[in-house]
Amino acid sequence: MRSLSNMMLGICILSFGAYATEECTEIRFARGATSVEIKGEAPPDDVLCYLMRTGANQQAKIQMLEGVNTVVTVLDVADAREEISFTTQARQYEIRVGQLMRAIEAEPFRILVSVK
């Protein structure tokens, strides 16, 4: 019998692996700003995709400020979390926001993306 954590991991992989239909939105910081707040609605059958360009050795943090049943993933960094912090490389990162457990309706969210 599969454990609950294995089932949850499978659900996360399925929900974030389903992404393919939407194009990513580029995150743009205002001049002199080190953070940006993003609001939206995580769809029940897909994820929202954002792109963030960074320099090397910066400190990035993506934090879920509001949202029920919503999580953030940074490809090749961390999956399905409420908060992710990491040291950047000089590259583009793909950030996905989606539902942890599939719901019938879209789930509103608010995240803070900061790079210092």
Summary of the structure (lengths in Angstrom):
residues: 116
radius of gyration: 14.3
end to end distance: 45.3
largest distance: 53.5
contacts: 324
relative contact order: 0.30
helix: 12%
strand: 50%
